[in-house]
Amino acid sequence: MNTPPEIKVILRSLSLTGVIFSCARPTEKNKTKIEGKIKSLLKTLVEISFVAITISTVYMSITYGDEYKTTFKITTTTINVILLLLRVSLLVKKNAILRALSKFHALGHWNKSRSPLRKYAMLTCGLCFLLLVAMITSTTIEMLNNYDKYAPYLGLENRNSPCKADAFCSISIIAHVTMYVIHYVVFPGLLVALLSFVYLLFSKTFQQHLDELRLRLMENFSKKEISRTLLVFKAAKKIHLNIETAVSFLSFLAYALTFGNIFQVVSSIVTGFATDTGILQMTYSYITFIWSVVWFLALTMCGTEIRKIEVFLKNMAQDVITKNLGKKLDAQSDLEYMNLFNACSDLDLRFTGWGIFEVDKKLILTTTGILVTYGALEIAAVEEDT
Protein backbone atom coordinates (compact mmCIF):
# COMPACT_ATOMS: atom_id res chain seq x y z
CA MET A 1 0.00 0.00 0.00
CA ASN A 2 1.13 3.56 -0.77
CA THR A 3 1.71 4.84 2.78
CA PRO A 4 3.02 8.39 3.31
CA PRO A 5 6.69 8.25 4.41
CA GLU A 6 5.98 10.37 7.51
CA ILE A 7 3.59 7.74 8.82
CA LYS A 8 5.71 4.81 7.63
CA VAL A 9 8.47 5.84 10.06
CA ILE A 10 6.04 5.57 12.98
CA LEU A 11 4.55 2.30 11.75
CA ARG A 12 8.00 0.70 11.59
CA SER A 13 8.72 1.92 15.11
CA LEU A 14 5.43 0.48 16.34
CA SER A 15 6.50 -2.89 14.95
CA LEU A 16 9.21 -2.96 17.63
CA THR A 17 6.49 -2.74 20.30
CA GLY A 18 4.54 -5.78 19.09
CA VAL A 19 2.15 -4.33 16.47
CA ILE A 20 3.64 -5.19 13.08
CA PHE A 21 2.40 -3.27 10.03
CA SER A 22 2.93 -4.54 6.49
CA CYS A 23 3.96 -1.49 4.45
CA ALA A 24 5.58 -3.43 1.61
CA ARG A 25 4.80 -2.51 -1.97
CA PRO A 26 3.79 -5.20 -4.45
CA THR A 27 7.35 -5.38 -5.85
CA GLU A 28 8.66 -5.97 -2.35
CA LYS A 29 6.43 -8.94 -1.59
CA ASN A 30 7.90 -12.30 -0.76
CA LYS A 31 9.04 -14.35 -3.73
CA THR A 32 7.82 -17.67 -2.37
CA LYS A 33 4.65 -18.66 -0.57
CA ILE A 34 6.60 -20.63 2.04
CA GLU A 35 8.71 -17.62 2.95
CA GLY A 36 5.58 -15.50 3.19
CA LYS A 37 3.83 -18.00 5.44
CA ILE A 38 6.85 -18.23 7.74
CA LYS A 39 7.06 -14.46 8.08
CA SER A 40 3.32 -14.23 8.68
CA LEU A 41 3.53 -16.93 11.35
CA LEU A 42 6.43 -15.21 13.12
CA LYS A 43 4.60 -11.89 12.99
CA THR A 44 1.49 -13.46 14.50
CA LEU A 45 3.51 -15.13 17.26
CA VAL A 46 5.19 -11.84 18.18
CA GLU A 47 1.86 -10.02 18.33
CA ILE A 48 0.26 -12.80 20.40
CA SER A 49 3.23 -12.75 22.78
CA PHE A 50 2.86 -9.03 23.43
CA VAL A 51 -0.89 -9.41 23.94
CA ALA A 52 -0.23 -12.24 26.42
CA ILE A 53 2.23 -10.06 28.32
CA THR A 54 -0.34 -7.26 28.45
CA ILE A 55 -2.98 -9.67 29.76
CA SER A 56 -0.54 -10.82 32.45
CA THR A 57 -0.05 -7.23 33.62
CA VAL A 58 -3.81 -6.87 34.02
CA TYR A 59 -3.93 -10.11 36.03
CA MET A 60 -1.01 -9.10 38.25
CA SER A 61 -2.44 -5.65 38.94
CA ILE A 62 -5.67 -7.29 40.12
CA THR A 63 -4.26 -10.18 42.16
CA TYR A 64 -1.06 -8.64 43.54
CA GLY A 65 -0.10 -5.35 45.11
CA ASP A 66 -2.12 -5.58 48.32
CA GLU A 67 0.33 -3.14 49.90
CA TYR A 68 -0.73 -0.46 47.40
CA LYS A 69 -3.24 2.17 48.31
CA THR A 70 -6.73 1.47 46.97
CA THR A 71 -6.80 4.44 44.58
CA PHE A 72 -3.40 3.57 43.14
CA LYS A 73 -4.37 -0.08 42.64
CA ILE A 74 -7.66 0.82 40.92
CA THR A 75 -6.00 3.30 38.56
CA THR A 76 -3.18 0.83 37.79
CA THR A 77 -5.68 -1.89 36.90
CA THR A 78 -7.69 0.55 34.79
CA ILE A 79 -4.59 1.69 32.92
CA ASN A 80 -3.57 -1.90 32.18
CA VAL A 81 -7.05 -2.72 30.89
CA ILE A 82 -6.99 0.35 28.62
CA LEU A 83 -3.54 -0.63 27.33
CA LEU A 84 -4.85 -4.10 26.54
CA LEU A 85 -7.82 -2.62 24.67
CA LEU A 86 -5.50 -0.26 22.81
CA ARG A 87 -3.21 -3.06 21.68
CA VAL A 88 -6.03 -5.37 20.60
CA SER A 89 -7.91 -2.53 18.86
CA LEU A 90 -4.80 -1.46 16.99
CA LEU A 91 -4.22 -5.04 15.84
CA VAL A 92 -7.81 -5.25 14.64
CA LYS A 93 -7.78 -1.83 12.97
CA LYS A 94 -4.30 -1.85 11.44
CA ASN A 95 -5.49 -2.91 7.98
CA ALA A 96 -8.18 -0.22 8.05
CA ILE A 97 -5.52 2.33 9.04
CA LEU A 98 -3.28 1.28 6.15
CA ARG A 99 -6.20 1.52 3.72
CA ALA A 100 -7.08 5.00 4.98
CA LEU A 101 -3.46 6.14 4.67
CA SER A 102 -3.19 4.74 1.15
CA LYS A 103 -6.03 7.05 0.08
CA PHE A 104 -3.99 10.17 0.83
CA HIS A 105 -2.61 10.12 -2.71
CA ALA A 106 -6.13 11.00 -3.93
CA LEU A 107 -5.57 14.53 -2.63
CA GLY A 108 -2.05 14.64 -4.03
CA HIS A 109 0.60 17.22 -3.14
CA TRP A 110 1.53 15.48 0.10
CA ASN A 111 5.09 15.17 -1.20
CA LYS A 112 5.47 18.92 -0.70
CA SER A 113 5.15 18.55 3.05
CA ARG A 114 7.15 15.33 3.25
CA SER A 115 10.52 16.71 4.43
CA PRO A 116 9.53 18.72 7.54
CA LEU A 117 6.87 16.30 8.77
CA ARG A 118 9.08 13.29 8.16
CA LYS A 119 11.85 14.91 10.20
CA TYR A 120 9.41 15.54 13.04
CA ALA A 121 8.17 11.95 12.84
CA MET A 122 11.72 10.61 13.01
CA LEU A 123 12.48 12.94 15.91
CA THR A 124 9.39 11.76 17.78
CA CYS A 125 10.24 8.08 17.33
CA GLY A 126 13.84 8.74 18.27
CA LEU A 127 12.73 10.50 21.44
CA CYS A 128 10.57 7.53 22.44
CA PHE A 129 13.44 5.06 22.06
CA LEU A 130 15.94 7.44 23.65
CA LEU A 131 13.68 7.60 26.68
CA LEU A 132 13.49 3.80 26.61
CA VAL A 133 17.28 3.46 26.74
CA ALA A 134 17.63 6.12 29.45
CA MET A 135 14.98 4.54 31.67
CA ILE A 136 16.38 1.02 31.20
CA THR A 137 19.89 2.17 32.09
CA SER A 138 18.96 4.24 35.14
CA THR A 139 16.44 1.71 36.47
CA THR A 140 18.79 -1.25 36.05
CA ILE A 141 21.56 0.55 37.93
CA GLU A 142 19.16 1.49 40.74
CA MET A 143 17.82 -2.07 41.03
CA LEU A 144 21.27 -3.63 41.05
CA ASN A 145 22.45 -1.25 43.76
CA ASN A 146 19.31 -1.87 45.87
CA TYR A 147 18.58 -5.44 44.89
CA ASP A 148 17.04 -6.56 48.19
CA LYS A 149 14.46 -3.79 48.00
CA TYR A 150 13.26 -4.56 44.46
CA ALA A 151 13.78 -8.34 44.31
CA PRO A 152 10.22 -9.22 45.48
CA TYR A 153 8.78 -7.34 42.50
CA LEU A 154 10.88 -9.48 40.13
CA GLY A 155 10.33 -12.85 41.80
CA LEU A 156 14.06 -13.20 42.49
CA GLU A 157 14.12 -12.69 46.25
CA ASN A 158 15.29 -16.23 47.11
CA ARG A 159 18.83 -16.04 45.77
CA ASN A 160 22.06 -16.78 47.61
CA SER A 161 24.53 -15.02 45.29
CA PRO A 162 24.66 -11.23 44.81
CA CYS A 163 22.71 -10.06 41.79
CA LYS A 164 25.61 -8.07 40.36
CA ALA A 165 27.65 -11.26 40.11
CA ASP A 166 24.85 -13.25 38.49
CA ALA A 167 24.35 -12.78 34.74
CA PHE A 168 20.88 -14.34 34.83
CA CYS A 169 19.76 -11.91 37.51
CA SER A 170 21.05 -8.89 35.58
CA ILE A 171 19.44 -10.08 32.35
CA SER A 172 16.16 -10.69 34.19
CA ILE A 173 16.15 -7.15 35.56
CA ILE A 174 16.91 -5.66 32.14
CA ALA A 175 14.15 -7.77 30.54
CA HIS A 176 11.60 -6.74 33.18
CA VAL A 177 12.47 -3.06 32.87
CA THR A 178 12.46 -3.17 29.06
CA MET A 179 8.99 -4.72 28.89
CA TYR A 180 7.73 -2.31 31.55
CA VAL A 181 8.92 0.78 29.66
CA ILE A 182 7.69 -0.52 26.29
CA HIS A 183 4.31 -1.35 27.81
CA TYR A 184 3.69 1.87 29.74
CA VAL A 185 5.74 4.49 27.86
CA VAL A 186 6.94 3.61 24.35
CA PHE A 187 3.88 1.84 22.92
CA PRO A 188 1.30 4.47 23.99
CA GLY A 189 3.72 7.25 23.01
CA LEU A 190 4.13 5.88 19.48
CA LEU A 191 0.39 5.29 19.18
CA VAL A 192 -0.35 8.91 20.08
CA ALA A 193 2.34 9.96 17.60
CA LEU A 194 0.60 7.90 14.89
CA LEU A 195 -2.78 9.50 15.60
CA SER A 196 -1.28 13.00 15.80
CA PHE A 197 0.60 12.73 12.51
CA VAL A 198 -2.42 11.23 10.73
CA TYR A 199 -4.51 14.23 11.83
CA LEU A 200 -1.75 16.69 11.01
CA LEU A 201 -0.89 15.20 7.62
CA PHE A 202 -4.52 15.24 6.52
CA SER A 203 -4.91 18.88 7.58
CA LYS A 204 -1.70 20.04 5.92
CA THR A 205 -2.36 18.14 2.71
CA PHE A 206 -5.91 19.44 2.37
CA GLN A 207 -4.79 22.98 3.24
CA GLN A 208 -2.26 22.94 0.39
CA HIS A 209 -5.00 21.92 -2.02
CA LEU A 210 -7.33 24.63 -0.74
CA ASP A 211 -4.69 27.33 -1.20
CA GLU A 212 -4.32 26.31 -4.83
CA LEU A 213 -8.08 26.03 -5.40
CA ARG A 214 -8.71 29.45 -3.91
CA LEU A 215 -6.25 31.09 -6.30
CA ARG A 216 -7.75 29.25 -9.27
CA LEU A 217 -11.31 30.26 -8.37
CA MET A 218 -10.32 33.87 -7.78
CA GLU A 219 -8.62 34.06 -11.16
CA ASN A 220 -10.96 31.90 -13.21
CA PHE A 221 -14.46 31.24 -11.88
CA SER A 222 -15.58 28.63 -14.41
CA LYS A 223 -17.45 25.35 -14.58
CA LYS A 224 -14.16 23.46 -14.90
CA GLU A 225 -12.71 24.97 -11.73
CA ILE A 226 -15.97 24.47 -9.83
CA SER A 227 -16.03 20.80 -10.82
CA ARG A 228 -12.41 20.36 -9.77
CA THR A 229 -13.13 21.98 -6.40
CA LEU A 230 -16.13 19.78 -5.71
CA LEU A 231 -14.12 16.67 -6.61
CA VAL A 232 -11.45 17.67 -4.10
CA PHE A 233 -14.11 18.23 -1.42
CA LYS A 234 -15.60 14.83 -2.19
CA ALA A 235 -12.21 13.13 -1.90
CA ALA A 236 -11.48 14.96 1.37
CA LYS A 237 -14.80 13.87 2.88
CA LYS A 238 -14.17 10.26 1.91
CA ILE A 239 -10.64 10.26 3.34
CA HIS A 240 -11.87 11.91 6.53
CA LEU A 241 -14.55 9.25 6.93
CA ASN A 242 -11.98 6.50 6.43
CA ILE A 243 -9.70 8.06 9.05
CA GLU A 244 -12.55 8.44 11.54
CA THR A 245 -13.62 4.84 11.04
CA ALA A 246 -10.06 3.59 11.51
CA VAL A 247 -8.78 5.66 14.45
CA SER A 248 -11.76 7.19 16.26
CA PHE A 249 -11.96 4.46 18.90
CA LEU A 250 -8.17 4.49 19.29
CA SER A 251 -8.30 8.24 19.96
CA PHE A 252 -10.93 7.68 22.63
CA LEU A 253 -8.78 5.04 24.33
CA ALA A 254 -5.67 7.23 24.02
CA TYR A 255 -7.41 10.06 25.86
CA ALA A 256 -8.76 7.63 28.46
CA LEU A 257 -5.24 6.29 29.01
CA THR A 258 -3.82 9.79 29.33
CA PHE A 259 -6.44 10.78 31.90
CA GLY A 260 -5.85 7.53 33.79
CA ASN A 261 -2.09 8.14 33.92
CA ILE A 262 -2.52 11.70 35.12
CA PHE A 263 -5.10 10.70 37.76
CA GLN A 264 -2.79 7.96 39.03
CA VAL A 265 0.19 10.29 39.31
CA VAL A 266 -1.84 13.03 41.00
CA SER A 267 -3.29 10.60 43.54
CA SER A 268 0.11 8.98 44.24
CA ILE A 269 1.73 12.38 44.83
CA VAL A 270 -1.11 13.82 46.93
CA THR A 271 -1.38 10.72 49.12
CA GLY A 272 2.42 10.47 49.47
CA PHE A 273 2.54 7.01 47.91
CA ALA A 274 5.13 8.06 45.31
CA THR A 275 7.58 9.26 47.96
CA ASP A 276 6.90 6.40 50.39
CA THR A 277 7.83 3.70 47.85
CA GLY A 278 11.25 5.14 47.04
CA ILE A 279 13.06 7.17 44.44
CA LEU A 280 12.31 4.75 41.58
CA GLN A 281 8.53 5.00 41.90
CA MET A 282 8.73 8.76 42.40
CA THR A 283 10.88 9.17 39.28
CA TYR A 284 8.53 7.00 37.23
CA SER A 285 5.55 8.99 38.50
CA TYR A 286 6.99 12.31 37.39
CA ILE A 287 8.16 10.93 34.03
CA THR A 288 4.71 9.40 33.42
CA PHE A 289 3.00 12.67 34.32
CA ILE A 290 5.16 14.77 31.98
CA TRP A 291 4.94 12.17 29.20
CA SER A 292 1.13 11.97 29.53
CA VAL A 293 0.75 15.75 29.40
CA VAL A 294 2.89 15.82 26.25
CA TRP A 295 0.70 13.10 24.67
CA PHE A 296 -2.45 14.98 25.55
CA LEU A 297 -1.27 18.33 24.21
CA ALA A 298 0.21 16.86 21.02
CA LEU A 299 -2.88 14.86 20.11
CA THR A 300 -5.24 17.72 20.94
CA MET A 301 -3.32 20.40 19.05
CA CYS A 302 -2.82 18.21 15.96
CA GLY A 303 -6.52 17.29 15.95
CA THR A 304 -7.46 20.96 16.31
CA GLU A 305 -5.62 21.87 13.09
CA ILE A 306 -8.68 20.81 11.11
CA ARG A 307 -10.68 23.66 12.67
CA LYS A 308 -8.46 26.08 10.76
CA ILE A 309 -9.58 24.34 7.58
CA GLU A 310 -13.24 24.99 8.40
CA VAL A 311 -12.54 28.68 8.99
CA PHE A 312 -10.51 28.84 5.79
CA LEU A 313 -13.34 27.24 3.81
CA LYS A 314 -15.86 29.82 5.01
CA ASN A 315 -13.48 32.68 4.22
CA MET A 316 -12.72 31.10 0.86
CA ALA A 317 -16.42 31.01 -0.04
CA GLN A 318 -16.85 34.64 0.99
CA ASP A 319 -13.78 35.73 -0.98
CA VAL A 320 -14.97 33.96 -4.11
CA ILE A 321 -18.43 35.49 -3.71
CA THR A 322 -17.03 38.99 -3.26
CA LYS A 323 -14.63 38.62 -6.15
CA ASN A 324 -17.31 37.50 -8.60
CA LEU A 325 -20.26 39.65 -7.50
CA GLY A 326 -19.36 42.37 -9.95
CA LYS A 327 -19.11 39.97 -12.86
CA LYS A 328 -21.93 39.12 -15.20
CA LEU A 329 -22.98 35.54 -14.42
CA ASP A 330 -25.57 33.46 -16.22
CA ALA A 331 -28.03 31.05 -14.55
CA GLN A 332 -25.68 28.10 -14.90
CA SER A 333 -22.87 30.01 -13.23
CA ASP A 334 -25.21 31.00 -10.40
CA LEU A 335 -26.09 27.35 -9.83
CA GLU A 336 -22.42 26.33 -9.84
CA TYR A 337 -21.70 29.13 -7.42
CA MET A 338 -24.42 27.92 -5.02
CA ASN A 339 -23.08 24.36 -5.20
CA LEU A 340 -19.64 25.61 -4.30
CA PHE A 341 -20.97 27.67 -1.41
CA ASN A 342 -23.00 24.76 0.01
CA ALA A 343 -20.06 22.37 -0.32
CA CYS A 344 -17.81 24.82 1.53
CA SER A 345 -20.25 25.61 4.33
CA ASP A 346 -21.41 22.01 4.91
CA LEU A 347 -17.95 20.40 4.99
CA ASP A 348 -17.52 18.98 8.51
CA LEU A 349 -14.06 17.44 8.92
CA ARG A 350 -13.66 17.50 12.69
CA PHE A 351 -12.12 14.47 14.37
CA THR A 352 -13.74 12.80 17.36
CA GLY A 353 -13.03 10.32 20.08
CA TRP A 354 -15.43 7.52 19.12
CA GLY A 355 -18.13 10.15 18.48
CA ILE A 356 -18.28 10.98 22.21
CA PHE A 357 -16.23 14.19 22.09
CA GLU A 358 -14.46 16.34 19.52
CA VAL A 359 -10.68 16.56 19.45
CA ASP A 360 -10.51 20.26 20.20
CA LYS A 361 -8.55 22.76 22.29
CA LYS A 362 -11.56 23.01 24.60
CA LEU A 363 -10.51 19.62 25.97
CA ILE A 364 -7.48 21.30 27.56
CA LEU A 365 -9.63 23.62 29.68
CA THR A 366 -12.08 20.84 30.54
CA THR A 367 -9.31 18.47 31.58
CA THR A 368 -7.53 21.13 33.62
CA GLY A 369 -10.74 21.81 35.54
CA ILE A 370 -11.30 18.11 36.19
CA LEU A 371 -7.73 17.61 37.42
CA VAL A 372 -7.89 20.61 39.76
CA THR A 373 -11.17 19.34 41.20
CA TYR A 374 -9.81 15.80 41.53
CA GLY A 375 -6.65 17.03 43.23
CA ALA A 376 -8.66 19.12 45.69
CA LEU A 377 -10.87 16.14 46.55
CA GLU A 378 -7.81 13.93 47.08
CA ILE A 379 -6.22 16.50 49.39
CA ALA A 380 -9.47 16.83 51.35
CA ALA A 381 -9.73 13.04 51.68
CA VAL A 382 -6.14 12.77 52.93
CA GLU A 383 -6.69 15.53 55.49
CA GLU A 384 -9.80 13.77 56.79
CA ASP A 385 -7.86 10.49 57.20
CA THR A 386 -5.11 12.23 59.13
N, C-alpha and C positions, 0 to 999 in steps of 0.2 A: 504494500500500500504506500501511496505517496504521502508520507508524513513530513510536516515541516521540520527542518533541522533543529530549530529551537526546542521543539517538544521532544525530538528524538534523543537529545542529550539527556533529558530527564527520564525518559522511558528506559534507556539503557542503565541509568543509575538505579532506578527502581528494581531492575532485574537482580541487582546485588542484594536486595532486601527480601527476595522471595516471590516477587510478582514479575514474571518474565513475559515481556512483550515481543511479538514477532514483527519486526519492522523491515524484514527482508523484501527486496523487490523480486519480481518473477525471475530475473536473470541470476539472482543470488540463491535461488532455492536449491535444495539438496539434489544431487545428481541421481541418487539411488533411493528407492523406497525404503530399503532396510536402514540406511543411514538416517533418513527422515524419521522413521519410527523409533529408532534408538534415541535420537535427540528429543523427540516428543515425550518419550517415556521418562527420560532423565529430567526434563523440564517439569513434568507432572509430579515426579517424586520430590523434587525440590520444593515445589509449591505446597504439596501436601505436608511435607516436613515442617515448613514454617507455620502452616495452619495448626498443626498438632502442637507445636511449641506455644502458639498463642492460646490454644485451648487449655494447655497445662498451666499457663499463668493465671487464667480465670479460675481454674480449680484451686490453685494454691492460694490465691487471694481470698477465696471463700473459706477454705478449710484450715489455713494456717494464719499466723499473725494474731493470736489472741492477745498478745501484749500491746497491740496497737490500740489507739483510741478509736472509738466507734465511728466517728465522722471520717477519720483517715481511712479506716478499713472499707467503709461504704464507698467512698469516692474512688479508692484504688480498684475495688471490684467493678465499679461502673466504668472506669477508664479502660480496664482490660476487656470488658464486654464490648465497648465501643470500638476498640482496636480490632477485636475479632470480627465485628460486623464490617468494619472498614476493609479489612483484608479480603474477606469473602466477597463483599460487594465489588471490590476492584477486580477480583478474579472473574466474577460473573460479567462485569461490564467492560472488560478490557477490549473485547472485539468491537463493541459498540463505540468505544472511545476512538479506536483506530479508524473505524468507518467515518466517524464525524470529522476527525482530523484530515482524512484523505479528501474530504469535500472542500477543503480550504482553497484548493486550486481553482475552484469554480469562480471565486472572486478575483483571483489573479493578483499580481503586484505584491504578493507577500515576500518575494525575493528582495524588494527594496528595503524592508525592515529586518532582513535576516541578520546582518552583522551585529548591530547593537543588542538586539534581543538574544541572539545566540550567546554573545559574551556574558550577558547577565545570567542566562540559564546555566552556563558553565561555571560561573562564579558561585551561583546558588548551590549547585551540586557539590562543588569543591568545598564550600563552607560546611555543608552537612558532613562530609567525610573527614574534613579537618577536625571538626568538633568530635567526631567519633574517635579519631586517633588520640586526641588530647584527653578525652574522658577515659579511654581505655588505659592510657599510660598513667595518668594521675591516680585513678582508682586502683589499679593493680599495685602500684607502689604503696599506697595507703593500706591496702589489705595485707600485703606481705609484711609490712612493718607492724601491723596490729592484727596478726592472724587470729589470735585467740578470741578477739572481739567479734570478728566477722565469720569465723568458721561455721557456727551453727546455721547461718543463712545459706551456706554452700553445701551442707551435708558432709563436711570434712572434719568435724570436731574430734573424732576418735582416731587421732594419728599420733604416733610416738615420735617420729622424726620432725625436725623443724621444716616449715613449708618452703623456706628459701632454698633448702638443700634438696628438695624433692621436685623433680621436673614435672611429675604428674600433677602435683598440687598447683604449681605455677600455671601450667597449661589449663587446668580446670578453672582457676580464677580468671584467666584471660578469656576463656570461652564463655563463662558466665557473664562477665562484664560486657563482652562484645554483643551477645544476644540481647542483653538488657538495653544497651544503648541503641541498637538497631530497632528493637521493639518499641521503645518509648520515645526516641528522639529522631533517628534518621528516617525511618519509614513514614511516620506522619509528616515530618518536615518535607520530604520529597513529594508526598501526595499533595500537600498544600501548594508546593511549587508547581506541580503539574496543573492543578486547577487554576492557579493564578495566571500562569502563562497562557493557558487556553483562553481565559477571559481576555487577557491583555492582547494576545495575538489577533483574536477576532475583532476587537475594537480598533486596533491600529490598522489592520488590513482594510476594514470597511471604511474607516476614516479617509484613507488614501484614495479609495474609489470615489467617495463623496466629494472630496476636493476637486478631483478631475471632472466629475459630472457637473458640479456647480459651475465651473468655468465654461464647460461646453454649453450648458443651458443658457448662461448669461450671454454668450456670444452668438449662439445659433439655436433659437427656440423653434425646433422643427419636430415633425412626427418621428423622424429617425432617432433623434436624441431622446425624445420622450420614451420611445419604445426601449431604447437601451437602458434608460434609467429604471424603468419598471422591471426589466429583466434582472438588473442588479439587486433591486429591492426584494424580488421574489427569491433570488438565490440566497440573499442574506437571511431572510425569514426561515428558509429551509435549513440552512446551516445552524442558525440559532436554535431551532427546534431539535435538531440532532444533538447539539451540545447539551441542551437542557435534559433531554431524555437520557443521555449517557452519564452526566456528572451531577445532576441535581441532588440525588440522594447522597452522593459522596460529599457534596458541599454541606449538606445538613449534618452529616456525621462528623465532618471536620470541625464545624462550629461547636457541635456538642462536645467533642473531645477537647477542644480548646477551653471551653467553659469549665469542663470537668477538671482539667489540669490546673486552671487558675483557682478554682474553688478549693481544690486539695491543698495547694500551696498556701493560700490565705489561711485556711483552717489550721494547717500544721504550724504556721508561724504564730498565729494569734494564740493558739493553745499551748505553745512552747514545745510541741512535739519535735519540730525540726532541730531545735537546739539540744533537747534531751537525748536524742539518739546519736549524737556525735557529729563531727565535722563533715563526714561523707554525706549523710542525709541532708544536712543543711546546705551543702554545696549543690547537691542534686536539686533541692527544692528551688533555690534561686535560679539555677540554670534553666530548669523546667519553666519557671515563671516567665523569665525573659524570653525564652524560646517560644512559648505559647503566645505571648503578647505580639511578638514579631510575626508569627503565623497569622494571627487574627488581623493585624493591621494590613499585612501584605494581601491577604485574600480579599479583604473588604475594599481596599483601595483599587485593586485591579478589577474587581467586579463592578465598582462604581464608575469606571471609565466609560461604560456604555451609556451612562446618563448624559455624558457630553455629546454623544452621537444624537440622542433624542433632541437636545437643544439645538444642535447644528442643523438637524433636519427641518425643524420649525423655522429657523432663521433662513435656511436655504429656500424654503417655499416662499417666504415673504420677500426675499431678495429677487427671486425669479418673477414673482407677481409684480413687484414694483418696477422692475426693469422692462417688463413687457406690457405694462398698462398703456403706455403711450403709443404702442404699435397697433396697426390695423390687423385684427385677427378675425378670421372667418369662424363659422359655427364649429367646424371640425377642430380647429385650433383651440376653441373655447372648451370643447369636450376633453381634448387631450390635456389641457391645462388643469381642469377639474380632477381628472384621474391622477395626475401628478400630485396635486395638492392633497387629495384623500390618501394616496399611498404614503406621502410624507407624514401626515398628521396621525395616521392610524398604525404606524410602524412601532410596535412594542417589542423591544429587544432586551428587556431587563432580565437579569439572571436571578434565580431564586434558590432557596434551600428546600428542595422537595415540595415547592409550592406553599410552604408554611410562612416564609418570610422572604423579603427581597434582599439581595446582597447590596447594601447601600451604606453610606457613611453614617446614617442615622443609627445603625447598629452599635457604633462606637459609643455614642451618648447613652443609649439604652443599657449596654453592657456595663459601662462605668457606673451608672446609677445602681444597677443590680449588685455589683461588687461592693460598692460603698455600703449599701444596706446590709448585705450579707456579712461584711466585716464588722459592722456595728452590732449586729445580732450575736455574732460569735464572741465579741468582746464582752457584751452584756451577759452571755451565758457563762463565760469563764469567771466573771466577777461574782455572779451568783453562787457558783460552785465553791469559790474561795471564801 
